[in-house]
Amino acid sequence: MQSPVPLRAFIRFQAELHDGSKSYFLTRGGSDWWSNGTKMDPGTVSALVDKIRDLSASKFPQTGFTAPSMELTVASDGSKRIEKVLISKNSDNFVAKRENEPTLYQLSASITADLQKAAAELKPAPAPRK
């Protein structure tokens, strides 16, 4: 499920993650990251972007996708390219699929937990020193 073009290559980038009752929205213009009007710590955002970029399938199951427990939307290239990935729990692993595509991707529980942890660790940028 890896993108052929690294996400870091895009000048304008947006990511939205919904995980149960938690939602995260990030946008980048230039070198700054923002979430709902708050400038974000670039290190914590970079960690999350790395986890998004590193999502990869361990298998390609034929079945197993149920109701999504997570949704990930990435808009790049000035919102000309939008990818939405739905992720559902399946036994000890997770099954993902791109919106409007039939192919299923099995994700390990650890890669999904790493994504959730990176999202939970997002924090605002430190205040500028005077």
N, CA, C and O atoms as a Tinker XYZ file with bonds, in Angstrom:
   520  protein
     1  N      0.810000   -1.164000    0.000000    73     2
     2  CA     0.000000    0.000000    0.000000    64     1     3
     3  C      0.867000    1.245000    0.000000    63     2     4     5
     4  O      0.382000    2.332000    0.315000    81     3
     5  N      2.129000    1.111000   -0.344000    73     3     6
     6  CA     3.001000    2.263000   -0.330000    64     5     7
     7  C      2.786000    3.108000   -1.570000    63     6     8     9
     8  O      2.572000    2.585000   -2.663000    81     7
     9  N      2.845000    4.410000   -1.392000    73     7    10
    10  CA     2.665000    5.354000   -2.470000    64     9    11
    11  C      3.916000    5.371000   -3.333000    63    10    12    13
    12  O      5.023000    5.288000   -2.802000    81    11
    13  N      3.770000    5.477000   -4.661000    73    11    14
    14  CA     4.951000    5.517000   -5.520000    64    13    15
    15  C      5.755000    6.796000   -5.352000    63    14    16    17
    16  O      6.940000    6.816000   -5.684000    81    15
    17  N      5.154000    7.855000   -4.852000    73    15    18
    18  CA     5.849000    9.120000   -4.623000    64    17    19
    19  C      5.853000    9.379000   -3.121000    63    18    20    21
    20  O      4.784000    9.409000   -2.510000    81    19
    21  N      7.026000    9.567000   -2.503000    73    19    22
    22  CA     7.046000    9.823000   -1.066000    64    21    23
    23  C      6.191000   11.030000   -0.708000    63    22    24    25
    24  O      6.203000   12.045000   -1.404000    81    23
    25  N      5.448000   10.904000    0.390000    73    23    26
    26  CA     4.569000   11.991000    0.810000    64    25    27
    27  C      5.342000   13.268000    1.086000    63    26    28    29
    28  O      4.799000   14.359000    0.911000    81    27
    29  N      6.580000   13.165000    1.507000    73    27    30
    30  CA     7.375000   14.355000    1.804000    64    29    31
    31  C      7.682000   15.179000    0.563000    63    30    32    33
    32  O      8.084000   16.337000    0.679000    81    31
    33  N      7.501000   14.609000   -0.612000    73    31    34
    34  CA     7.837000   15.318000   -1.837000    64    33    35
    35  C      6.814000   16.389000   -2.179000    63    34    36    37
    36  O      7.081000   17.251000   -3.017000    81    35
    37  N      5.660000   16.349000   -1.551000    73    35    38
    38  CA     4.612000   17.313000   -1.874000    64    37    39
    39  C      4.802000   18.596000   -1.082000    63    38    40    41
    40  O      5.090000   18.559000    0.114000    81    39
    41  N      4.641000   19.727000   -1.748000    73    39    42
    42  CA     4.772000   21.021000   -1.091000    64    41    43
    43  C      3.546000   21.281000   -0.224000    63    42    44    45
    44  O      3.680000   21.747000    0.908000    81    43
    45  N      2.376000   20.994000   -0.727000    73    43    46
    46  CA     1.129000   21.191000    0.014000    64    45    47
    47  C      0.589000   19.813000    0.356000    63    46    48    49
    48  O      0.436000   18.966000   -0.525000    81    47
    49  N      0.307000   19.590000    1.599000    73    47    50
    50  CA    -0.062000   18.257000    2.061000    64    49    51
    51  C     -1.104000   18.382000    3.152000    63    50    52    53
    52  O     -0.998000   19.250000    4.018000    81    51
    53  N     -2.109000   17.524000    3.119000    73    51    54
    54  CA    -3.108000   17.471000    4.173000    64    53    55
    55  C     -3.330000   16.019000    4.546000    63    54    56    57
    56  O     -3.331000   15.140000    3.685000    81    55
    57  N     -3.516000   15.774000    5.827000    73    55    58
    58  CA    -3.838000   14.429000    6.296000    64    57    59
    59  C     -4.921000   14.532000    7.349000    63    58    60    61
    60  O     -4.919000   15.432000    8.189000    81    59
    61  N     -5.835000   13.600000    7.284000    73    59    62
    62  CA    -6.928000   13.548000    8.245000    64    61    63
    63  C     -7.046000   12.104000    8.703000    63    62    64    65
    64  O     -7.099000   11.189000    7.882000    81    63
    65  N     -7.086000   11.902000   10.005000    73    63    66
    66  CA    -7.195000   10.564000   10.571000    64    65    67
    67  C     -8.328000   10.553000   11.570000    63    66    68    69
    68  O     -8.373000   11.377000   12.483000    81    67
    69  N     -9.243000    9.618000   11.396000    73    67    70
    70  CA   -10.338000    9.408000   12.338000    64    69    71
    71  C    -10.142000    8.028000   12.937000    63    70    72    73
    72  O    -10.086000    7.031000   12.216000    81    71
    73  N    -10.038000    7.973000   14.238000    73    71    74
    74  CA    -9.814000    6.722000   14.959000    64    73    75
    75  C    -10.816000    6.674000   16.108000    63    74    76    77
    76  O    -10.556000    7.185000   17.197000    81    75
    77  N    -11.957000    6.055000   15.850000    73    75    78
    78  CA   -13.012000    6.048000   16.855000    64    77    79
    79  C    -13.489000    7.462000   17.091000    63    78    80    81
    80  O    -13.885000    8.154000   16.153000    81    79
    81  N    -13.454000    7.897000   18.338000    73    79    82
    82  CA   -13.918000    9.246000   18.662000    64    81    83
    83  C    -12.821000   10.300000   18.495000    63    82    84    85
    84  O    -13.088000   11.490000   18.659000    81    83
    85  N    -11.609000    9.891000   18.175000    73    83    86
    86  CA   -10.494000   10.826000   18.010000    64    85    87
    87  C    -10.340000   11.205000   16.539000    63    86    88    89
    88  O    -10.446000   10.359000   15.651000    81    87
    89  N    -10.091000   12.477000   16.299000    73    87    90
    90  CA    -9.855000   12.961000   14.939000    64    89    91
    91  C     -8.629000   13.855000   14.933000    63    90    92    93
    92  O     -8.399000   14.623000   15.868000    81    91
    93  N     -7.847000   13.748000   13.873000    73    91    94
    94  CA    -6.637000   14.541000   13.701000    64    93    95
    95  C     -6.676000   15.120000   12.295000    63    94    96    97
    96  O     -6.952000   14.404000   11.333000    81    95
    97  N     -6.403000   16.405000   12.175000    73    95    98
    98  CA    -6.358000   17.061000   10.876000    64    97    99
    99  C     -5.078000   17.873000   10.802000    63    98   100   101
   100  O     -4.821000   18.713000   11.665000    81    99
   101  N     -4.283000   17.630000    9.789000    73    99   102
   102  CA    -3.005000   18.327000    9.622000    64   101   103
   103  C     -2.914000   18.896000    8.216000    63   102   104   105
   104  O     -3.377000   18.287000    7.252000    81   103
   105  N     -2.316000   20.060000    8.116000    73   103   106
   106  CA    -2.044000   20.637000    6.809000    64   105   107
   107  C     -0.649000   21.266000    6.843000    63   106   108   109
   108  O     -0.218000   21.803000    7.863000    81   107
   109  N      0.031000   21.187000    5.725000    73   107   110
   110  CA     1.372000   21.763000    5.634000    64   109   111
   111  C      1.407000   22.718000    4.463000    63   110   112   113
   112  O      0.974000   22.397000    3.356000    81   111
   113  N      1.925000   23.882000    4.729000    73   111   114
   114  CA     2.196000   24.862000    3.695000    64   113   115
   115  C      3.616000   25.328000    3.921000    63   114   116   117
   116  O      3.916000   25.905000    4.967000    81   115
   117  N      4.497000   25.092000    2.966000    73   115   118
   118  CA     5.911000   25.410000    3.195000    64   117   119
   119  C      6.487000   24.439000    4.196000    63   118   120   121
   120  O      6.392000   23.225000    4.014000    81   119
   121  N      7.088000   24.964000    5.258000    73   119   122
   122  CA     7.705000   24.079000    6.249000    64   121   123
   123  C      6.903000   23.973000    7.540000    63   122   124   125
   124  O      7.305000   23.247000    8.449000    81   123
   125  N      5.771000   24.684000    7.644000    73   123   126
   126  CA     4.984000   24.669000    8.874000    64   125   127
   127  C      3.817000   23.705000    8.787000    63   126   128   129
   128  O      3.174000   23.570000    7.745000    81   127
   129  N      3.557000   23.038000    9.900000    73   127   130
   130  CA     2.421000   22.132000   10.036000    64   129   131
   131  C      1.394000   22.780000   10.948000    63   130   132   133
   132  O      1.746000   23.386000   11.960000    81   131
   133  N      0.107000   22.650000   10.582000    73   131   134
   134  CA    -0.981000   23.261000   11.336000    64   133   135
   135  C     -2.077000   22.244000   11.587000    63   134   136   137
   136  O     -2.306000   21.347000   10.776000    81   135
   137  N     -2.752000   22.391000   12.716000    73   135   138
   138  CA    -3.927000   21.591000   13.031000    64   137   139
   139  C     -4.959000   22.505000   13.668000    63   138   140   141
   140  O     -4.755000   23.014000   14.770000    81   139
   141  N     -6.063000   22.707000   12.972000    73   139   142
   142  CA    -7.148000   23.562000   13.470000    64   141   143
   143  C     -6.648000   24.917000   13.958000    63   142   144   145
   144  O     -7.049000   25.378000   15.027000    81   143
   145  N     -5.778000   25.557000   13.183000    73   143   146
   146  CA    -5.280000   26.889000   13.507000    64   145   147
   147  C     -4.115000   26.922000   14.470000    63   146   148   149
   148  O     -3.625000   28.003000   14.796000    81   147
   149  N     -3.656000   25.773000   14.937000    73   147   150
   150  CA    -2.538000   25.704000   15.872000    64   149   151
   151  C     -1.303000   25.182000   15.148000    63   150   152   153
   152  O     -1.350000   24.139000   14.497000    81   151
   153  N     -0.199000   25.915000   15.268000    73   151   154
   154  CA     1.060000   25.449000   14.682000    64   153   155
   155  C      1.518000   24.221000   15.471000    63   154   156   157
   156  O      1.529000   24.233000   16.702000    81   155
   157  N      1.891000   23.175000   14.756000    73   155   158
   158  CA     2.232000   21.909000   15.396000    64   157   159
   159  C      3.739000   21.674000   15.446000    63   158   160   161
   160  O      4.499000   22.203000   14.635000    81   159
   161  N      4.140000   20.876000   16.410000    73   159   162
   162  CA     5.534000   20.491000   16.570000    64   161   163
   163  C      5.957000   19.647000   15.362000    63   162   164   165
   164  O      5.371000   18.593000   15.113000    81   163
   165  N      6.962000   20.097000   14.614000    73   163   166
   166  CA     7.326000   19.376000   13.395000    64   165   167
   167  C      7.839000   17.955000   13.653000    63   166   168   169
   168  O      7.671000   17.080000   12.804000    81   167
   169  N      8.452000   17.718000   14.796000    73   167   170
   170  CA     8.958000   16.378000   15.099000    64   169   171
   171  C      7.847000   15.360000   15.275000    63   170   172   173
   172  O      7.941000   14.238000   14.776000    81   171
   173  N      6.780000   15.753000   15.995000    73   171   174
   174  CA     5.679000   14.812000   16.214000    64   173   175
   175  C      4.880000   14.610000   14.927000    63   174   176   177
   176  O      4.386000   13.513000   14.667000    81   175
   177  N      4.754000   15.666000   14.121000    73   175   178
   178  CA     4.049000   15.519000   12.849000    64   177   179
   179  C      4.856000   14.642000   11.907000    63   178   180   181
   180  O      4.293000   13.790000   11.218000    81   179
   181  N      6.164000   14.840000   11.870000    73   179   182
   182  CA     7.028000   14.027000   11.018000    64   181   183
   183  C      6.922000   12.548000   11.373000    63   182   184   185
   184  O      6.913000   11.691000   10.490000    81   183
   185  N      6.841000   12.253000   12.674000    73   183   186
   186  CA     6.700000   10.857000   13.116000    64   185   187
   187  C      5.399000   10.257000   12.577000    63   186   188   189
   188  O      5.384000    9.110000   12.130000    81   187
   189  N      4.307000   11.029000   12.619000    73   187   190
   190  CA     3.033000   10.529000   12.101000    64   189   191
   191  C      3.094000   10.362000   10.581000    63   190   192   193
   192  O      2.641000    9.344000   10.057000    81   191
   193  N      3.643000   11.338000    9.871000    73   191   194
   194  CA     3.750000   11.239000    8.416000    64   193   195
   195  C      4.597000   10.025000    8.034000    63   194   196   197
   196  O      4.285000    9.331000    7.066000    81   195
   197  N      5.662000    9.767000    8.787000    73   195   198
   198  CA     6.480000    8.578000    8.525000    64   197   199
   199  C      5.649000    7.304000    8.678000    63   198   200   201
   200  O      5.773000    6.384000    7.869000    81   199
   201  N      4.811000    7.243000    9.702000    73   199   202
   202  CA     3.975000    6.049000    9.924000    64   201   203
   203  C      2.951000    5.891000    8.807000    63   202   204   205
   204  O      2.669000    4.774000    8.374000    81   203
   205  N      2.398000    6.997000    8.344000    73   203   206
   206  CA     1.462000    6.938000    7.213000    64   205   207
   207  C      2.193000    6.439000    5.973000    63   206   208   209
   208  O      1.716000    5.547000    5.272000    81   207
   209  N      3.345000    7.021000    5.718000    73   207   210
   210  CA     4.126000    6.647000    4.530000    64   209   211
   211  C      4.568000    5.184000    4.577000    63   210   212   213
   212  O      4.656000    4.524000    3.542000    81   211
   213  N      4.843000    4.687000    5.773000    73   211   214
   214  CA     5.351000    3.325000    5.914000    64   213   215
   215  C      4.272000    2.251000    5.945000    63   214   216   217
   216  O      4.596000    1.067000    6.037000    81   215
   217  N      2.997000    2.632000    5.872000    73   215   218
   218  CA     1.946000    1.617000    5.842000    64   217   219
   219  C      2.191000    0.674000    4.680000    63   218   220   221
   220  O      2.354000    1.109000    3.540000    81   219
   221  N      2.215000   -0.596000    4.967000    73   219   222
   222  CA     2.384000   -1.580000    3.902000    64   221   223
   223  C      1.661000   -2.866000    4.295000    63   222   224   225
   224  O      1.517000   -3.186000    5.475000    81   223
   225  N      1.219000   -3.577000    3.292000    73   223   226
   226  CA     0.462000   -4.804000    3.508000    64   225   227
   227  C      1.392000   -5.964000    3.815000    63   226   228   229
   228  O      2.458000   -6.099000    3.216000    81   227
   229  N      0.972000   -6.804000    4.764000    73   227   230
   230  CA     1.703000   -8.035000    5.026000    64   229   231
   231  C      1.122000   -9.177000    4.200000    63   230   232   233
   232  O      1.806000  -10.161000    3.921000    81   231
   233  N     -0.156000   -9.038000    3.808000    73   231   234
   234  CA    -0.836000  -10.017000    2.954000    64   233   235
   235  C     -1.924000   -9.290000    2.180000    63   234   236   237
   236  O     -2.235000   -8.133000    2.462000    81   235
   237  N     -2.492000   -9.974000    1.213000    73   235   238
   238  CA    -3.600000   -9.444000    0.431000    64   237   239
   239  C     -4.775000  -10.409000    0.550000    63   238   240   241
   240  O     -4.982000  -11.240000   -0.334000    81   239
   241  N     -5.548000  -10.309000    1.632000    73   239   242
   242  CA    -6.655000  -11.247000    1.839000    64   241   243
   243  C     -7.791000  -10.995000    0.843000    63   242   244   245
   244  O     -7.918000   -9.908000    0.279000    81   243
   245  N     -8.593000  -12.008000    0.649000    73   243   246
   246  CA    -9.745000  -11.888000   -0.237000    64   245   247
   247  C    -10.979000  -11.370000    0.508000    63   246   248   249
   248  O    -11.875000  -10.772000   -0.088000    81   247
   249  N    -11.004000  -11.612000    1.824000    73   247   250
   250  CA   -12.138000  -11.208000    2.647000    64   249   251
   251  C    -11.618000  -10.709000    3.984000    63   250   252   253
   252  O    -10.419000  -10.767000    4.256000    81   251
   253  N    -12.525000  -10.220000    4.813000    73   251   254
   254  CA   -12.142000   -9.841000    6.163000    64   253   255
   255  C    -12.359000   -8.382000    6.488000    63   254   256   257
   256  O    -12.183000   -7.969000    7.635000    81   255
   257  N    -12.744000   -7.584000    5.485000    73   255   258
   258  CA   -12.998000   -6.184000    5.765000    64   257   259
   259  C    -14.403000   -6.056000    6.330000    63   258   260   261
   260  O    -15.371000   -6.529000    5.735000    81   259
   261  N    -14.502000   -5.403000    7.498000    73   259   262
   262  CA   -15.800000   -5.169000    8.128000    64   261   263
   263  C    -16.001000   -3.662000    8.233000    63   262   264   265
   264  O    -15.455000   -2.905000    7.430000    81   263
   265  N    -16.765000   -3.231000    9.196000    73   263   266
   266  CA   -16.980000   -1.796000    9.378000    64   265   267
   267  C    -15.654000   -1.124000    9.734000    63   266   268   269
   268  O    -14.924000   -1.618000   10.594000    81   267
   269  N    -15.335000   -0.005000    9.086000    73   267   270
   270  CA   -14.055000    0.644000    9.375000    64   269   271
   271  C    -14.004000    1.214000   10.788000    63   270   272   273
   272  O    -14.962000    1.821000   11.266000    81   271
   273  N    -12.874000    1.007000   11.439000    73   271   274
   274  CA   -12.646000    1.603000   12.759000    64   273   275
   275  C    -11.740000    2.820000   12.644000    63   274   276   277
   276  O    -11.670000    3.633000   13.566000    81   275
   277  N    -11.046000    2.950000   11.519000    73   275   278
   278  CA   -10.196000    4.110000   11.249000    64   277   279
   279  C    -10.363000    4.519000    9.794000    63   278   280   281
   280  O    -10.594000    3.690000    8.914000    81   279
   281  N    -10.239000    5.823000    9.569000    73   279   282
   282  CA   -10.237000    6.363000    8.216000    64   281   283
   283  C     -9.055000    7.311000    8.101000    63   282   284   285
   284  O     -8.817000    8.137000    8.982000    81   283
   285  N     -8.332000    7.184000    7.024000    73   283   286
   286  CA    -7.169000    8.033000    6.772000    64   285   287
   287  C     -7.344000    8.656000    5.394000    63   286   288   289
   288  O     -7.502000    7.946000    4.401000    81   287
   289  N     -7.315000    9.980000    5.339000    73   287   290
   290  CA    -7.427000   10.690000    4.069000    64   289   291
   291  C     -6.183000   11.543000    3.893000    63   290   292   293
   292  O     -5.812000   12.308000    4.783000    81   291
   293  N     -5.545000   11.407000    2.745000    73   291   294
   294  CA    -4.354000   12.184000    2.431000    64   293   295
   295  C     -4.613000   12.933000    1.130000    63   294   296   297
   296  O     -4.942000   12.335000    0.106000    81   295
   297  N     -4.461000   14.240000    1.189000    73   295   298
   298  CA    -4.608000   15.086000    0.000000    64   297   299
   299  C     -3.254000   15.715000   -0.288000    63   298   300   301
   300  O     -2.622000   16.281000    0.604000    81   299
   301  N     -2.818000   15.615000   -1.522000    73   299   302
   302  CA    -1.520000   16.174000   -1.888000    64   301   303
   303  C     -1.630000   16.830000   -3.257000    63   302   304   305
   304  O     -2.666000   16.761000   -3.918000    81   303
   305  N     -0.560000   17.454000   -3.658000    73   303   306
   306  CA    -0.493000   18.127000   -4.950000    64   305   307
   307  C     -1.632000   19.124000   -5.092000    63   306   308   309
   308  O     -2.357000   19.127000   -6.087000    81   307
   309  N     -1.778000   19.985000   -4.058000    73   307   310
   310  CA    -2.824000   21.001000   -4.089000    64   309   311
   311  C     -4.219000   20.397000   -4.097000    63   310   312   313
   312  O     -5.130000   20.950000   -4.712000    81   311
   313  N     -4.395000   19.269000   -3.421000    73   311   314
   314  CA    -5.660000   18.519000   -3.340000    64   313   315
   315  C     -6.081000   17.907000   -4.676000    63   314   316   317
   316  O     -7.233000   17.502000   -4.836000    81   315
   317  N     -5.159000   17.839000   -5.633000    73   315   318
   318  CA    -5.464000   17.175000   -6.905000    64   317   319
   319  C     -5.429000   15.660000   -6.728000    63   318   320   321
   320  O     -6.092000   14.927000   -7.461000    81   319
   321  N     -4.662000   15.204000   -5.761000    73   319   322
   322  CA    -4.545000   13.769000   -5.501000    64   321   323
   323  C     -5.067000   13.520000   -4.086000    63   322   324   325
   324  O     -4.512000   14.023000   -3.109000    81   323
   325  N     -6.131000   12.744000   -3.994000    73   323   326
   326  CA    -6.722000   12.427000   -2.695000    64   325   327
   327  C     -6.841000   10.919000   -2.576000    63   326   328   329
   328  O     -7.401000   10.252000   -3.446000    81   327
   329  N     -6.307000   10.394000   -1.484000    73   327   330
   330  CA    -6.434000    8.970000   -1.195000    64   329   331
   331  C     -7.120000    8.811000    0.138000    63   330   332   333
   332  O     -6.748000    9.450000    1.122000    81   331
   333  N     -8.126000    7.955000    0.166000    73   331   334
   334  CA    -8.821000    7.657000    1.411000    64   333   335
   335  C     -8.678000    6.162000    1.661000    63   334   336   337
   336  O     -9.002000    5.337000    0.807000    81   335
   337  N     -8.188000    5.832000    2.849000    73   335   338
   338  CA    -7.989000    4.446000    3.238000    64   337   339
   339  C     -8.877000    4.166000    4.440000    63   338   340   341
   340  O     -8.880000    4.917000    5.415000    81   339
   341  N     -9.625000    3.084000    4.358000    73   339   342
   342  CA   -10.483000    2.633000    5.447000    64   341   343
   343  C     -9.826000    1.419000    6.084000    63   342   344   345
   344  O     -9.344000    0.530000    5.382000    81   343
   345  N     -9.804000    1.377000    7.407000    73   343   346
   346  CA    -9.129000    0.297000    8.132000    64   345   347
   347  C    -10.109000   -0.325000    9.116000    63   346   348   349
   348  O    -10.749000    0.379000    9.898000    81   347
   349  N    -10.223000   -1.651000    9.072000    73   347   350
   350  CA   -11.101000   -2.350000   10.002000    64   349   351
   351  C    -10.311000   -3.410000   10.765000    63   350   352   353
   352  O     -9.312000   -3.936000   10.274000    81   351
   353  N    -10.776000   -3.710000   11.965000    73   351   354
   354  CA   -10.151000   -4.743000   12.808000    64   353   355
   355  C    -10.610000   -6.105000   12.309000    63   354   356   357
   356  O    -11.785000   -6.298000   11.995000    81   355
   357  N     -9.678000   -7.042000   12.238000    73   355   358
   358  CA    -9.995000   -8.407000   11.840000    64   357   359
   359  C     -9.124000   -9.349000   12.646000    63   358   360   361
   360  O     -7.952000   -9.544000   12.326000    81   359
   361  N     -9.687000   -9.930000   13.683000    73   359   362
   362  CA    -8.964000  -10.847000   14.558000    64   361   363
   363  C     -7.780000  -10.112000   15.197000    63   362   364   365
   364  O     -7.974000   -9.090000   15.854000    81   363
   365  N     -6.574000  -10.616000   15.013000    73   363   366
   366  CA    -5.388000   -9.988000   15.606000    64   365   367
   367  C     -4.763000   -8.925000   14.708000    63   366   368   369
   368  O     -3.829000   -8.236000   15.119000    81   367
   369  N     -5.267000   -8.791000   13.496000    73   367   370
   370  CA    -4.706000   -7.854000   12.540000    64   369   371
   371  C     -5.760000   -6.837000   12.113000    63   370   372   373
   372  O     -6.846000   -6.769000   12.687000    81   371
   373  N     -5.426000   -6.064000   11.117000    73   371   374
   374  CA    -6.338000   -5.089000   10.552000    64   373   375
   375  C     -6.372000   -5.297000    9.042000    63   374   376   377
   376  O     -5.404000   -5.766000    8.443000    81   375
   377  N     -7.495000   -4.945000    8.445000    73   375   378
   378  CA    -7.629000   -5.026000    6.994000    64   377   379
   379  C     -7.953000   -3.626000    6.495000    63   378   380   381
   380  O     -8.846000   -2.956000    7.013000    81   379
   381  N     -7.217000   -3.199000    5.485000    73   379   382
   382  CA    -7.398000   -1.865000    4.921000    64   381   383
   383  C     -7.829000   -1.979000    3.472000    63   382   384   385
   384  O     -7.561000   -2.972000    2.796000    81   383
   385  N     -8.505000   -0.934000    3.013000    73   383   386
   386  CA    -8.838000   -0.841000    1.597000    64   385   387
   387  C     -8.918000    0.617000    1.218000    63   386   388   389
   388  O     -9.335000    1.466000    2.005000    81   387
   389  N     -8.511000    0.886000    0.000000    73   387   390
   390  CA    -8.662000    2.242000   -0.526000    64   389   391
   391  C    -10.123000    2.434000   -0.917000    63   390   392   393
   392  O    -10.786000    1.511000   -1.389000    81   391
   393  N    -10.599000    3.638000   -0.712000    73   391   394
   394  CA   -11.977000    3.935000   -1.081000    64   393   395
   395  C    -12.183000    3.679000   -2.571000    63   394   396   397
   396  O    -11.354000    4.067000   -3.395000    81   395
   397  N    -13.280000    3.031000   -2.907000    73   395   398
   398  CA   -13.671000    2.732000   -4.285000    64   397   399
   399  C    -12.755000    1.747000   -4.997000    63   398   400   401
   400  O    -12.732000    1.708000   -6.227000    81   399
   401  N    -12.000000    0.954000   -4.246000    73   399   402
   402  CA   -11.173000   -0.092000   -4.843000    64   401   403
   403  C    -11.443000   -1.403000   -4.118000    63   402   404   405
   404  O    -11.633000   -1.399000   -2.902000    81   403
   405  N    -11.463000   -2.518000   -4.828000    73   403   406
   406  CA   -11.795000   -3.793000   -4.189000    64   405   407
   407  C    -10.641000   -4.470000   -3.439000    63   406   408   409
   408  O    -10.889000   -5.304000   -2.568000    81   407
   409  N     -9.404000   -4.135000   -3.753000    73   407   410
   410  CA    -8.261000   -4.816000   -3.168000    64   409   411
   411  C     -8.198000   -4.593000   -1.661000    63   410   412   413
   412  O     -8.371000   -3.473000   -1.180000    81   411
   413  N     -7.949000   -5.674000   -0.921000    73   411   414
   414  CA    -7.798000   -5.609000    0.533000    64   413   415
   415  C     -6.328000   -5.781000    0.897000    63   414   416   417
   416  O     -5.587000   -6.496000    0.223000    81   415
   417  N     -5.922000   -5.115000    1.970000    73   415   418
   418  CA    -4.541000   -5.146000    2.443000    64   417   419
   419  C     -4.554000   -5.517000    3.916000    63   418   420   421
   420  O     -5.209000   -4.843000    4.711000    81   419
   421  N     -3.853000   -6.559000    4.293000    73   419   422
   422  CA    -3.756000   -6.897000    5.707000    64   421   423
   423  C     -2.619000   -6.107000    6.332000    63   422   424   425
   424  O     -1.495000   -6.110000    5.832000    81   423
   425  N     -2.926000   -5.429000    7.435000    73   423   426
   426  CA    -1.922000   -4.670000    8.177000    64   425   427
   427  C     -1.695000   -5.366000    9.510000    63   426   428   429
   428  O     -2.639000   -5.853000   10.131000    81   427
   429  N     -0.460000   -5.411000    9.941000    73   427   430
   430  CA    -0.183000   -6.010000   11.243000    64   429   431
   431  C     -0.725000   -5.113000   12.347000    63   430   432   433
   432  O     -0.863000   -3.902000   12.177000    81   431
   433  N     -1.026000   -5.730000   13.471000    73   431   434
   434  CA    -1.507000   -4.964000   14.622000    64   433   435
   435  C     -0.459000   -3.959000   15.069000    63   434   436   437
   436  O     -0.803000   -2.864000   15.514000    81   435
   437  N      0.821000   -4.315000   14.958000    73   435   438
   438  CA     1.880000   -3.420000   15.441000    64   437   439
   439  C      2.001000   -2.172000   14.573000    63   438   440   441
   440  O      2.212000   -1.081000   15.104000    81   439
   441  N      1.874000   -2.301000   13.257000    73   439   442
   442  CA     1.990000   -1.121000   12.393000    64   441   443
   443  C      0.798000   -0.188000   12.613000    63   442   444   445
   444  O      0.934000    1.033000   12.538000    81   443
   445  N     -0.358000   -0.768000   12.882000    73   443   446
   446  CA    -1.548000    0.046000   13.160000    64   445   447
   447  C     -1.424000    0.715000   14.516000    63   446   448   449
   448  O     -1.798000    1.877000   14.670000    81   447
   449  N     -0.901000   -0.009000   15.508000    73   447   450
   450  CA    -0.686000    0.577000   16.841000    64   449   451
   451  C      0.333000    1.704000   16.770000    63   450   452   453
   452  O      0.181000    2.714000   17.457000    81   451
   453  N      1.367000    1.549000   15.955000    73   451   454
   454  CA     2.373000    2.607000   15.786000    64   453   455
   455  C      1.748000    3.866000   15.181000    63   454   456   457
   456  O      2.086000    4.981000   15.578000    81   455
   457  N      0.840000    3.686000   14.223000    73   455   458
   458  CA     0.140000    4.811000   13.608000    64   457   459
   459  C     -0.718000    5.528000   14.658000    63   458   460   461
   460  O     -0.701000    6.756000   14.742000    81   459
   461  N     -1.463000    4.761000   15.453000    73   459   462
   462  CA    -2.317000    5.353000   16.489000    64   461   463
   463  C     -1.482000    6.067000   17.551000    63   462   464   465
   464  O     -1.862000    7.137000   18.026000    81   463
   465  N     -0.365000    5.486000   17.917000    73   463   466
   466  CA     0.510000    6.094000   18.929000    64   465   467
   467  C      1.091000    7.413000   18.415000    63   466   468   469
   468  O      1.118000    8.407000   19.141000    81   467
   469  N      1.555000    7.418000   17.167000    73   467   470
   470  CA     2.116000    8.648000   16.592000    64   469   471
   471  C      1.054000    9.745000   16.536000    63   470   472   473
   472  O      1.362000   10.910000   16.785000    81   471
   473  N     -0.180000    9.393000   16.216000    73   471   474
   474  CA    -1.256000   10.388000   16.180000    64   473   475
   475  C     -1.534000   10.926000   17.581000    63   474   476   477
   476  O     -1.717000   12.130000   17.760000    81   475
   477  N     -1.565000   10.044000   18.569000    73   475   478
   478  CA    -1.846000   10.464000   19.945000    64   477   479
   479  C     -0.743000   11.351000   20.511000    63   478   480   481
   480  O     -0.994000   12.142000   21.421000    81   479
   481  N      0.471000   11.231000   19.985000    73   479   482
   482  CA     1.611000   12.007000   20.484000    64   481   483
   483  C      1.772000   13.367000   19.793000    63   482   484   485
   484  O      2.708000   14.104000   20.099000    81   483
   485  N      0.870000   13.704000   18.867000    73   483   486
   486  CA     0.937000   15.024000   18.238000    64   485   487
   487  C      0.815000   16.095000   19.300000    63   486   488   489
   488  O      0.027000   15.973000   20.238000    81   487
   489  N      1.605000   17.148000   19.144000    73   487   490
   490  CA     1.523000   18.250000   20.112000    64   489   491
   491  C      1.809000   19.567000   19.403000    63   490   492   493
   492  O      2.434000   19.598000   18.343000    81   491
   493  N      1.334000   20.664000   20.019000    73   491   494
   494  CA     1.601000   21.982000   19.436000    64   493   495
   495  C      3.089000   22.292000   19.451000    63   494   496   497
   496  O      3.853000   21.741000   20.243000    81   495
   497  N      3.475000   23.185000   18.557000    73   495   498
   498  CA     4.875000   23.640000   18.529000    64   497   499
   499  C      5.152000   24.434000   19.798000    63   498   500   501
   500  O      4.263000   25.095000   20.334000    81   499
   501  N      6.389000   24.365000   20.272000    73   499   502
   502  CA     6.724000   25.178000   21.451000    64   501   503
   503  C      6.588000   26.660000   21.117000    63   502   504   505
   504  O      6.780000   27.079000   19.976000    81   503
   505  N      6.255000   27.437000   22.139000    73   503   506
   506  CA     6.125000   28.895000   21.956000    64   505   507
   507  C      7.477000   29.478000   21.571000    63   506   508   509
   508  O      8.505000   29.033000   22.081000    81   507
   509  N      7.496000   30.461000   20.685000    73   507   510
   510  CA     8.768000   31.093000   20.303000    64   509   511
   511  C      9.430000   31.749000   21.512000    63   510   512   513
   512  O      8.768000   32.322000   22.377000    81   511
   513  N     10.734000   31.649000   21.543000    73   511   514
   514  CA    11.489000   32.270000   22.641000    64   513   515
   515  C     11.608000   33.762000   22.405000    63   514   516   517
   516  O     11.755000   34.220000   21.272000    81   515
   517  N     11.543000   34.513000   23.497000    73   515   518
   518  CA    11.632000   35.963000   23.390000    64   517   519
   519  C     13.011000   36.453000   23.695000    63   518   520
   520  O     13.262000   37.658000   23.651000    81   519
